[in-house]
């Protein structure tokens, strides 16, 4: 049942991210990375093993639908799930500030890593300009949505516990 609910969440997240949220036009036409937020939130809730697996699978699915280089998104999401999962035992899970802060920091780190990978593959852009105009606003946007998605995942876990 957990696999089904997470799969539906990933499909819904990819659908929202590529349609409705991309048409909102908030801050330089940025769209939040709902899958990254889900992966970080799931890692915070379930630990590094679950966060890594969920990040790898959801990142790979996102790569398939996005048309980007297959594997970069999966690698980035896997790292996010693993690193967020390392914090699982050290955080108070009802504090909604934690997923917002972790999402903010990891969006900056991982999107910078993503930009560096693209530079290695001969992309032509100014990293500092991209950092200021895209990565930081995206990190703020993701951080604002993180508590909502985190709370939804907590509710899903509570539902699964009650059902079993």
MDAnalysis code that builds the backbone (N, CA, C; Angstrom):
import MDAnalysis as mda
import numpy as np

u = mda.Universe.empty(492, n_residues=164, atom_resindex=np.repeat(np.arange(164), 3), trajectory=True)
u.add_TopologyAttr("name", ["N", "CA", "C"] * 164)
u.add_TopologyAttr("resid", np.arange(1, 165))
u.add_TopologyAttr("resname", ["UNK", "UNK", "UNK", "UNK", "UNK", "UNK", "UNK", "UNK", "UNK", "UNK", "UNK", "UNK", "UNK", "UNK", "UNK", "UNK", "UNK", "UNK", "UNK", "UNK", "UNK", "UNK", "UNK", "UNK", "UNK", "UNK", "UNK", "UNK", "UNK", "UNK", "UNK", "UNK", "UNK", "UNK", "UNK", "UNK", "UNK", "UNK", "UNK", "UNK", "UNK", "UNK", "UNK", "UNK", "UNK", "UNK", "UNK", "UNK", "UNK", "UNK", "UNK", "UNK", "UNK", "UNK", "UNK", "UNK", "UNK", "UNK", "UNK", "UNK", "UNK", "UNK", "UNK", "UNK", "UNK", "UNK", "UNK", "UNK", "UNK", "UNK", "UNK", "UNK", "UNK", "UNK", "UNK", "UNK", "UNK", "UNK", "UNK", "UNK", "UNK", "UNK", "UNK", "UNK", "UNK", "UNK", "UNK", "UNK", "UNK", "UNK", "UNK", "UNK", "UNK", "UNK", "UNK", "UNK", "UNK", "UNK", "UNK", "UNK", "UNK", "UNK", "UNK", "UNK", "UNK", "UNK", "UNK", "UNK", "UNK", "UNK", "UNK", "UNK", "UNK", "UNK", "UNK", "UNK", "UNK", "UNK", "UNK", "UNK", "UNK", "UNK", "UNK", "UNK", "UNK", "UNK", "UNK", "UNK", "UNK", "UNK", "UNK", "UNK", "UNK", "UNK", "UNK", "UNK", "UNK", "UNK", "UNK", "UNK", "UNK", "UNK", "UNK", "UNK", "UNK", "UNK", "UNK", "UNK", "UNK", "UNK", "UNK", "UNK", "UNK", "UNK", "UNK", "UNK", "UNK", "UNK", "UNK", "UNK", "UNK", "UNK", "UNK", "UNK"])
u.atoms.positions = np.array([
    [0.817, -1.191, 0.000],
    [0.000, 0.000, 0.000],
    [0.869, 1.267, 0.000],
    [1.974, 1.233, 0.762],
    [2.882, 2.385, 0.808],
    [3.456, 2.658, -0.583],
    [3.864, 1.589, -1.278],
    [4.406, 1.738, -2.625],
    [3.386, 2.386, -3.558],
    [2.145, 1.963, -3.460],
    [1.089, 2.525, -4.307],
    [0.875, 4.009, -4.018],
    [0.799, 4.370, -2.738],
    [0.590, 5.772, -2.373],
    [1.778, 6.645, -2.776],
    [2.988, 6.150, -2.583],
    [4.168, 6.915, -2.994],
    [4.233, 7.049, -4.520],
    [3.885, 5.985, -5.226],
    [3.865, 6.045, -6.688],
    [2.855, 7.069, -7.182],
    [1.676, 7.065, -6.583],
    [0.669, 8.065, -6.947],
    [1.154, 9.473, -6.635],
    [1.847, 9.631, -5.509],
    [2.401, 10.931, -5.143],
    [3.430, 11.417, -6.148],
    [4.292, 10.509, -6.603],
    [5.317, 10.880, -7.588],
    [4.662, 11.256, -8.913],
    [3.714, 10.466, -9.355],
    [3.027, 10.766, -10.619],
    [2.272, 12.080, -10.522],
    [1.577, 12.286, -9.415],
    [0.859, 13.542, -9.206],
    [1.839, 14.714, -9.135],
    [2.949, 14.524, -8.425],
    [3.960, 15.575, -8.316],
    [4.552, 15.953, -9.657],
    [4.888, 14.946, -10.472],
    [5.437, 15.220, -11.795],
    [4.393, 15.920, -12.662],
    [3.158, 15.460, -12.568],
    [2.082, 16.083, -13.342],
    [1.864, 17.532, -12.953],
    [1.779, 17.804, -11.658],
    [1.595, 19.181, -11.185],
    [2.780, 20.062, -11.558],
    [3.964, 19.516, -11.391],
    [5.192, 20.266, -11.647],
    [5.308, 20.652, -13.118],
    [4.897, 19.764, -14.003],
    [5.081, 20.034, -15.426],
    [3.892, 20.739, -16.073],
    [2.783, 20.858, -15.375],
    [1.620, 21.523, -15.974],
    [1.239, 22.766, -15.188],
    [0.496, 22.579, -14.141],
    [-0.101, 23.688, -13.406],
    [0.943, 24.614, -12.790],
    [1.932, 24.060, -12.102],
    [2.933, 24.891, -11.432],
    [3.852, 25.610, -12.417],
    [4.086, 25.029, -13.584],
    [4.941, 25.711, -14.557],
    [4.223, 26.885, -15.211],
    [2.897, 26.919, -15.115],
    [2.125, 28.023, -15.690],
    [1.815, 29.126, -14.688],
    [2.171, 28.949, -13.423],
    [1.902, 29.976, -12.416],
    [2.742, 31.225, -12.639],
    [3.951, 31.048, -13.110],
    [4.818, 32.189, -13.407],
    [5.321, 32.927, -12.178],
    [5.511, 32.222, -11.072],
    [6.023, 32.848, -9.858],
    [7.545, 32.931, -9.959],
    [8.109, 34.087, -9.717],
    [9.550, 34.336, -9.649],
    [10.309, 33.716, -10.829],
    [10.488, 34.461, -11.871],
    [11.303, 34.060, -13.028],
    [10.864, 32.748, -13.672],
    [9.579, 32.477, -13.667],
    [9.047, 31.253, -14.266],
    [9.585, 29.982, -13.584],
    [9.963, 30.075, -12.321],
    [10.462, 28.906, -11.601],
    [9.308, 27.998, -11.217],
    [9.582, 26.728, -11.242],
    [8.614, 25.770, -10.731],
    [9.302, 24.954, -9.645],
    [8.604, 24.704, -8.556],
    [9.240, 23.975, -7.460],
    [9.523, 22.532, -7.870],
    [10.496, 21.951, -7.236],
    [10.829, 20.548, -7.472],
    [10.096, 19.714, -6.422],
    [8.852, 19.365, -6.723],
    [8.024, 18.633, -5.773],
    [8.610, 17.267, -5.442],
    [9.251, 16.652, -6.407],
    [9.832, 15.331, -6.170],
    [11.011, 15.434, -5.197],
    [11.826, 16.446, -5.356],
    [12.923, 16.659, -4.406],
    [12.377, 16.880, -2.998],
    [11.340, 17.676, -2.885],
    [10.735, 17.930, -1.575],
    [10.193, 16.634, -0.986],
    [9.521, 15.816, -1.819],
    [9.000, 14.531, -1.345],
    [10.121, 13.613, -0.884],
    [11.195, 13.564, -1.655],
    [12.322, 12.675, -1.322],
    [12.960, 13.108, -0.009],
    [13.210, 14.391, 0.153],
    [13.812, 14.883, 1.397],
    [12.883, 14.608, 2.574],
    [11.613, 14.885, 2.411],
    [10.645, 14.656, 3.489],
    [10.561, 13.179, 3.847],
    [10.551, 12.323, 2.835],
    [10.470, 10.882, 3.092],
    [11.743, 10.384, 3.779],
    [12.881, 10.895, 3.357],
    [14.131, 10.529, 4.021],
    [14.142, 10.953, 5.477],
    [13.645, 12.161, 5.771],
    [13.574, 12.633, 7.152],
    [12.660, 11.752, 7.999],
    [11.609, 11.230, 7.387],
    [10.657, 10.406, 8.125],
    [11.101, 8.952, 8.276],
    [11.726, 8.392, 7.235],
    [11.949, 6.945, 7.210],
    [13.410, 6.505, 7.265],
    [14.363, 7.419, 7.157],
    [15.764, 7.043, 7.272],
    [16.483, 6.949, 5.937],
    [17.818, 6.695, 6.003],
    [18.642, 6.748, 4.791],
    [18.344, 5.656, 3.760],
    [18.038, 4.434, 4.199],
    [17.784, 3.362, 3.231],
    [16.526, 3.655, 2.421],
    [15.447, 3.988, 3.115],
    [14.191, 4.285, 2.421],
    [14.301, 5.560, 1.597],
    [14.975, 6.567, 2.142],
    [15.158, 7.814, 1.416],
    [15.972, 7.620, 0.149],
    [17.013, 6.792, 0.230],
    [17.845, 6.516, -0.942],
    [17.048, 5.790, -2.019],
    [16.332, 4.745, -1.624],
    [15.546, 3.965, -2.594],
    [14.468, 4.827, -3.240],
    [13.748, 5.584, -2.418],
    [12.688, 6.441, -2.951],
    [13.270, 7.522, -3.864],
    [14.410, 8.091, -3.479],
    [15.060, 9.108, -4.302],
    [15.521, 8.559, -5.641],
    [16.109, 7.372, -5.632],
    [16.592, 6.762, -6.867],
    [15.439, 6.479, -7.824],
    [14.405, 5.831, -7.328],
    [13.274, 5.453, -8.184],
    [12.520, 6.682, -8.675],
    [12.199, 7.594, -7.771],
    [11.432, 8.774, -8.185],
    [12.254, 9.683, -9.100],
    [13.555, 9.787, -8.853],
    [14.420, 10.575, -9.735],
    [14.531, 9.970, -11.113],
    [14.593, 8.654, -11.175],
    [14.652, 7.974, -12.465],
    [13.350, 8.172, -13.242],
    [12.219, 8.047, -12.562],
    [10.920, 8.274, -13.209],
    [10.837, 9.710, -13.711],
    [11.298, 10.637, -12.901],
    [11.277, 12.043, -13.308],
    [12.186, 12.272, -14.520],
    [13.348, 11.629, -14.550],
    [14.242, 11.742, -15.703],
    [13.573, 11.214, -16.972],
    [12.851, 10.117, -16.842],
    [12.179, 9.551, -18.007],
    [11.135, 10.508, -18.581],
    [10.400, 11.192, -17.710],
    [9.345, 12.091, -18.163],
    [9.853, 13.475, -18.557],
    [11.017, 13.877, -18.059],
    [11.476, 15.243, -18.290],
    [12.219, 15.424, -19.605],
    [12.791, 14.373, -20.125],
    [13.555, 14.494, -21.360],
    [14.986, 14.947, -21.134],
    [15.401, 15.090, -19.881],
    [16.785, 15.456, -19.578],
    [17.668, 14.217, -19.646],
    [18.945, 14.402, -19.366],
    [19.875, 13.286, -19.341],
    [19.424, 12.306, -18.270],
    [19.220, 11.061, -18.669],
    [18.722, 10.061, -17.723],
    [19.837, 9.693, -16.756],
    [19.536, 9.800, -15.489],
    [20.474, 9.433, -14.440],
    [20.899, 10.587, -13.562],
    [20.962, 11.799, -14.111],
    [21.388, 12.937, -13.298],
    [20.352, 13.216, -12.210],
    [19.092, 13.282, -12.586],
    [18.033, 13.514, -11.600],
    [17.950, 12.394, -10.589],
    [18.126, 11.155, -11.061],
    [18.092, 10.007, -10.152],
    [19.234, 10.082, -9.148],
    [20.420, 10.451, -9.614],
    [21.577, 10.587, -8.725],
    [21.338, 11.687, -7.691],
    [20.841, 12.820, -8.151],
    [20.598, 13.952, -7.263],
    [19.528, 13.610, -6.225],
    [18.446, 12.997, -6.656],
    [17.367, 12.639, -5.726],
    [17.832, 11.555, -4.747],
    [18.661, 10.628, -5.227],
    [19.187, 9.583, -4.360],
    [20.076, 10.182, -3.269],
    [20.934, 11.114, -3.637],
    [21.791, 11.784, -2.659],
    [20.938, 12.551, -1.653],
    [19.895, 13.219, -2.146],
    [19.002, 13.980, -1.258],
    [18.309, 13.063, -0.266],
    [17.781, 11.937, -0.746],
    [17.092, 10.997, 0.142],
    [18.022, 10.402, 1.183],
    [19.223, 10.051, 0.759],
    [20.191, 9.478, 1.689],
    [20.607, 10.489, 2.750],
    [20.981, 11.685, 2.307],
    [21.483, 12.689, 3.256],
    [20.390, 13.149, 4.216],
    [19.167, 13.311, 3.725],
    [18.063, 13.682, 4.619],
    [17.776, 12.537, 5.585],
    [17.890, 11.323, 5.098],
    [17.658, 10.157, 5.955],
    [18.651, 10.037, 7.090],
    [19.861, 10.552, 6.888],
    [20.860, 10.517, 7.960],
    [20.428, 11.351, 9.158],
    [19.557, 12.317, 8.933],
    [19.071, 13.171, 10.021],
    [17.880, 12.580, 10.764],
    [17.325, 11.511, 10.242],
    [16.067, 10.956, 10.762],
    [16.082, 10.702, 12.272],
    [17.130, 10.155, 12.794],
    [17.186, 9.826, 14.226],
    [17.504, 11.037, 15.101],
    [17.926, 12.138, 14.504],
    [18.369, 13.302, 15.263],
    [17.398, 14.475, 15.254],
    [16.223, 14.291, 14.691],
    [15.284, 15.409, 14.595],
    [13.991, 15.090, 15.324],
    [13.294, 16.146, 15.684],
    [11.957, 16.037, 16.251],
    [10.998, 16.075, 15.067],
    [10.312, 14.978, 14.798],
    [9.570, 14.828, 13.543],
    [8.335, 15.704, 13.416],
    [7.864, 16.287, 14.502],
    [6.686, 17.152, 14.410],
    [7.049, 18.606, 14.130],
    [8.319, 18.931, 14.116],
    [8.765, 20.289, 13.848],
    [8.783, 20.523, 12.339],
    [7.906, 21.385, 11.853],
    [7.794, 21.625, 10.415],
    [8.886, 22.552, 9.880],
    [9.658, 23.156, 10.765],
    [10.768, 23.997, 10.325],
    [11.933, 23.150, 9.800],
    [12.098, 21.962, 10.349],
    [13.197, 21.080, 9.941],
    [13.122, 20.732, 8.451],
    [11.979, 20.228, 7.933],
    [11.970, 19.923, 6.494],
    [12.164, 21.166, 5.628],
    [11.693, 22.313, 6.085],
    [11.886, 23.552, 5.313],
    [13.369, 23.910, 5.245],
    [14.063, 23.846, 6.373],
    [15.494, 24.170, 6.396],
    [16.323, 23.174, 5.598],
    [16.039, 21.884, 5.788],
    [16.789, 20.855, 5.066],
    [16.537, 20.984, 3.564],
    [15.288, 21.241, 3.190],
    [14.956, 21.406, 1.774],
    [15.652, 22.625, 1.193],
    [15.683, 23.718, 1.932],
    [16.366, 24.926, 1.459],
    [17.842, 24.646, 1.201],
    [18.526, 24.071, 2.187],
    [19.960, 23.806, 2.068],
    [20.239, 22.816, 0.942],
    [19.491, 21.709, 0.909],
    [19.779, 20.689, -0.094],
    [19.365, 21.116, -1.489],
    [18.381, 21.997, -1.625],
    [18.073, 22.526, -2.954],
    [19.255, 23.325, -3.473],
    [19.833, 24.154, -2.625],
    [21.007, 24.930, -3.046],
    [22.173, 24.004, -3.403],
    [22.468, 23.052, -2.542],
    [23.596, 22.149, -2.778],
    [23.377, 21.317, -4.044],
    [22.218, 20.700, -4.140],
    [21.978, 19.778, -5.246],
    [21.773, 20.489, -6.578],
    [21.118, 21.634, -6.573],
    [20.970, 22.380, -7.831],
    [22.311, 22.956, -8.281],
    [23.164, 23.317, -7.334],
    [24.523, 23.754, -7.698],
    [25.299, 22.592, -8.304],
    [25.162, 21.425, -7.705],
    [25.793, 20.211, -8.231],
    [25.270, 19.914, -9.638],
    [23.975, 20.029, -9.816],
    [23.347, 19.810, -11.116],
    [23.909, 20.793, -12.152],
    [24.033, 22.057, -11.767],
    [24.585, 23.068, -12.672],
    [26.043, 22.759, -13.014],
    [26.810, 22.299, -12.035],
    [28.209, 21.952, -12.281],
    [28.316, 20.779, -13.254],
    [27.433, 19.796, -13.098],
    [27.433, 18.654, -14.027],
    [27.141, 19.141, -15.441],
    [26.186, 20.045, -15.570],
    [25.843, 20.576, -16.897],
    [27.004, 21.388, -17.484],
    [27.743, 22.084, -16.628],
    [28.923, 22.810, -17.113],
    [29.995, 21.839, -17.617],
    [30.156, 20.718, -16.927],
    [31.116, 19.704, -17.357],
    [30.742, 19.178, -18.743],
    [29.433, 19.055, -18.991],
    [28.964, 18.582, -20.290],
    [28.815, 19.725, -21.292],
    [29.597, 20.791, -21.088],
    [29.723, 21.901, -22.030],
    [28.490, 22.787, -22.156],
    [27.680, 22.875, -21.106],
    [26.598, 23.863, -21.119],
    [27.237, 25.247, -21.023],
    [26.613, 26.226, -21.613],
    [27.197, 27.560, -21.660],
    [26.316, 28.534, -20.875],
    [26.676, 28.792, -19.631],
    [25.963, 29.765, -18.807],
    [26.871, 30.269, -17.699],
    [26.491, 31.381, -17.111],
    [27.229, 31.988, -16.011],
    [26.699, 31.395, -14.702],
    [27.540, 30.638, -14.005],
    [27.086, 29.950, -12.795],
    [26.578, 30.935, -11.746],
    [27.296, 32.025, -11.516],
    [26.885, 32.980, -10.485],
    [25.521, 33.577, -10.800],
    [25.279, 33.924, -12.056],
    [23.983, 34.482, -12.447],
    [22.865, 33.465, -12.246],
    [23.134, 32.213, -12.592],
    [22.142, 31.152, -12.385],
    [21.904, 30.932, -10.898],
    [22.973, 30.984, -10.113],
    [22.841, 30.789, -8.671],
    [21.923, 31.842, -8.051],
    [22.155, 33.102, -8.409],
    [21.394, 34.207, -7.824],
    [19.968, 34.263, -8.363],
    [19.796, 34.047, -9.645],
    [18.472, 34.242, -10.243],
    [17.611, 32.990, -10.277],
    [18.214, 31.810, -10.138],
    [17.430, 30.582, -10.230],
    [17.543, 29.724, -8.970],
    [18.754, 29.400, -8.557],
    [18.936, 28.411, -7.486],
    [18.425, 28.921, -6.142],
    [18.791, 30.126, -5.742],
    [18.332, 30.651, -4.441],
    [16.816, 30.858, -4.415],
    [16.210, 31.481, -5.440],
    [14.742, 31.591, -5.407],
    [14.048, 30.226, -5.413],
    [14.612, 29.262, -6.142],
    [14.042, 27.918, -6.146],
    [14.137, 27.283, -4.765],
    [15.248, 27.498, -4.072],
    [15.416, 26.965, -2.721],
    [14.377, 27.562, -1.773],
    [14.114, 28.855, -1.909],
    [13.089, 29.500, -1.066],
    [11.712, 28.931, -1.383],
    [11.409, 28.810, -2.661],
    [10.126, 28.265, -3.120],
    [9.936, 26.846, -2.591],
    [10.946, 25.992, -2.754],
    [10.869, 24.615, -2.259],
    [10.700, 24.585, -0.742],
    [11.436, 25.453, -0.041],
    [11.358, 25.482, 1.426],
    [9.969, 25.888, 1.903],
    [9.317, 26.773, 1.175],
    [7.961, 27.177, 1.557],
    [6.947, 26.050, 1.367],
    [7.174, 25.190, 0.381],
    [6.257, 24.075, 0.136],
    [6.584, 22.832, 0.955],
    [7.802, 22.747, 1.467],
    [8.248, 21.548, 2.182],
    [7.371, 21.172, 3.384],
    [6.962, 22.109, 4.245],
    [6.128, 21.704, 5.379],
    [4.786, 21.091, 4.958],
    [4.241, 21.554, 3.851],
    [2.966, 21.011, 3.370],
    [3.146, 19.559, 2.924],
    [4.160, 19.314, 2.115],
    [4.401, 17.956, 1.623],
    [4.822, 17.040, 2.768],
    [5.633, 17.544, 3.681],
    [6.054, 16.767, 4.852],
    [4.839, 16.353, 5.680],
    [3.935, 17.293, 5.888],
    [2.716, 16.999, 6.655],
    [1.858, 15.956, 5.939],
    [1.768, 16.030, 4.618],
    [1.017, 15.031, 3.850],
    [1.638, 13.643, 3.995],
    [2.959, 13.575, 3.986],
    [3.616, 12.280, 4.168],
    [3.421, 11.742, 5.589],
    [3.407, 12.618, 6.583],
    [3.115, 12.184, 7.956],
    [1.703, 11.612, 8.032],
    [0.752, 12.286, 7.391],
    [-0.634, 11.803, 7.377],
    [-0.728, 10.456, 6.660],
    [0.025, 10.289, 5.574],
    [0.033, 9.008, 4.870],
    [0.563, 7.902, 5.781],
    [1.647, 8.180, 6.499],
    [2.217, 7.177, 7.406],
    [1.235, 6.832, 8.530],
    [0.543, 7.844, 9.071],
    [-0.452, 7.594, 10.117],
    [-1.598, 6.740, 9.576],
    [-2.027, 7.027, 8.355],
    [-3.080, 6.241, 7.727],
    [-2.649, 4.784, 7.567],
    [-1.419, 4.579, 7.124],
    [-0.915, 3.211, 6.937],
    [-0.779, 2.462, 8.269],
    [-0.388, 3.168, 9.315],
    [-0.271, 2.547, 10.629],
    [-1.663, 2.176, 11.156],
    [-2.637, 3.054, 11.017],
    [-3.992, 2.768, 11.470],
    [-4.613, 1.622, 10.685],
    [-4.276, 1.534, 9.423],
    [-4.884, 0.521, 8.555],
    [-4.319, -0.864, 8.844],
    [-3.067, -0.941, 9.318],
    [-2.463, -2.255, 9.535],
    [-2.751, -2.830, 10.894],
])
